[in-house]
Amino acid sequence: MAQTLAARSQINGHETARPEIKLGDSTSVALPAGSVDMILTSPPYCTRIDYTAATRLELAVLHPLTKIDIPNLSRQMIGSVRVPTEKIEICSDWGETCSKFLRDVQSHPSKASSGYYYRTHLDYFCKMSNSIQNLSRSLKTSGLAVLVVQDSYYKDVYNDLPKMISEICSFHNLKLRRREDFRIQRTMAGLHPYSRGYKRPMSALEAVLCFEKLGG
Ligand SMILES: C[S@@+](CC[C@H](N)C(=O)[O-])C[C@H]1O[C@@H](n2cnc3c(N)ncnc32)[C@H](O)[C@@H]1O
């Protein structure tokens, strides 16, 4: 892929860019601080999609190159459906909207809300917050970060992920400059037979959030 991109980025036989493809975990990857001009990403939404399972064919094809340990990857994933091994507490850096949402999940009367679901949601926001901290650290001052995120529901509790991500970003020196919303009619949650038992819309809002890294 890098070679093809390199071949396409030649003008009159001269190299104009040197593409590199790197693999890393956004929660821990350490790019040099202030080294990146722009980040474009669509992180996992908080909808309990198990990406290790969803991308098992791709992971199998890439295995000779990546040598990824699948059970470990499944734990590392943002949005992992596995209960985290370490104890995680709500952190003030995650903002008011996120803290309230997590308390609403914890106190929800449905089965396993205060246990399994609360703990996997804590894991999600802990990893997202660490990733956003890394993302901001690696950006140059005035660099851009574009994040595409979707809202959802936990049972009947609204998960306003675009607002929560904006609050986490603001804590990490990222100023929201522009937001574009798109209404998505077909969602995975809408296909789930039990989700129809709760009063909530079957469509979702996909937001494109554009941030600028502030100096200082
Ligand atoms: C909403 S999907 C985005 C897919 C991407 N836009 C594409 O077209 O392939 C979220 C992606 O984030 C990846 N992901 C999950 N946890 C991650 C982590 N800790 N570090 C880096 N990527 C992660 C998942 O494997 C998944 O491919």
The ligand as an SDF file (V2000), in Angstrom:
LIG
                    3D

 27 29  0  0  0  0  0  0  0  0999 V2000
  -15.5030    2.9930   13.6300 C   0  0  0  0  0  0  0  0  0  0  0  0
  -14.1590    1.9390   13.1430 S   0  0  0  0  0  0  0  0  0  0  0  0
  -13.3490    2.9200   11.9420 C   0  0  0  0  0  0  0  0  0  0  0  0
  -13.0170    2.1410   10.7510 C   0  0  0  0  0  0  0  0  0  0  0  0
  -12.2200    2.9240    9.6980 C   0  0  0  0  0  0  0  0  0  0  0  0
  -12.7670    4.2450    9.4740 N   0  0  0  0  0  0  0  0  0  0  0  0
  -12.2250    2.1400    8.4060 C   0  0  0  0  0  0  0  0  0  0  0  0
  -12.8250    2.5830    7.4250 O   0  0  0  0  0  0  0  0  0  0  0  0
  -11.6630    1.0460    8.4030 O   0  0  0  0  0  0  0  0  0  0  0  0
  -13.0900    2.0310   14.5270 C   0  0  0  0  0  0  0  0  0  0  0  0
  -11.7240    1.3660   14.3280 C   0  0  0  0  0  0  0  0  0  0  0  0
  -10.8960    1.6440   15.4780 O   0  0  0  0  0  0  0  0  0  0  0  0
  -10.0410    0.5350   15.7010 C   0  0  0  0  0  0  0  0  0  0  0  0
   -9.5580    0.5820   17.1080 N   0  0  0  0  0  0  0  0  0  0  0  0
  -10.1740    0.1370   18.2300 C   0  0  0  0  0  0  0  0  0  0  0  0
   -9.4010    0.3410   19.3140 N   0  0  0  0  0  0  0  0  0  0  0  0
   -8.2540    0.9340   18.8800 C   0  0  0  0  0  0  0  0  0  0  0  0
   -7.0670    1.3820   19.5350 C   0  0  0  0  0  0  0  0  0  0  0  0
   -6.9130    1.2640   20.8570 N   0  0  0  0  0  0  0  0  0  0  0  0
   -6.0830    1.9360   18.7750 N   0  0  0  0  0  0  0  0  0  0  0  0
   -6.2440    2.0700   17.4320 C   0  0  0  0  0  0  0  0  0  0  0  0
   -7.3430    1.6630   16.7500 N   0  0  0  0  0  0  0  0  0  0  0  0
   -8.3430    1.1040   17.4680 C   0  0  0  0  0  0  0  0  0  0  0  0
  -10.9450   -0.6620   15.3850 C   0  0  0  0  0  0  0  0  0  0  0  0
  -10.1790   -1.7750   15.0310 O   0  0  0  0  0  0  0  0  0  0  0  0
  -11.7720   -0.1500   14.2080 C   0  0  0  0  0  0  0  0  0  0  0  0
  -11.1540   -0.5230   13.0060 O   0  0  0  0  0  0  0  0  0  0  0  0
  1  2  1  0
  2  3  1  0
  2 10  1  0
  3  4  1  0
  4  5  1  0
  5  6  1  0
  5  7  1  0
  7  8  2  0
  7  9  1  0
 10 11  1  0
 11 12  1  0
 11 26  1  0
 12 13  1  0
 13 14  1  0
 13 24  1  0
 14 15  1  0
 14 23  1  0
 15 16  2  0
 16 17  1  0
 17 18  1  0
 17 23  2  0
 18 19  1  0
 18 20  2  0
 20 21  1  0
 21 22  2  0
 22 23  1  0
 24 25  1  0
 24 26  1  0
 26 27  1  0
M  CHG  2   2   1   9  -1
M  END
$$$$
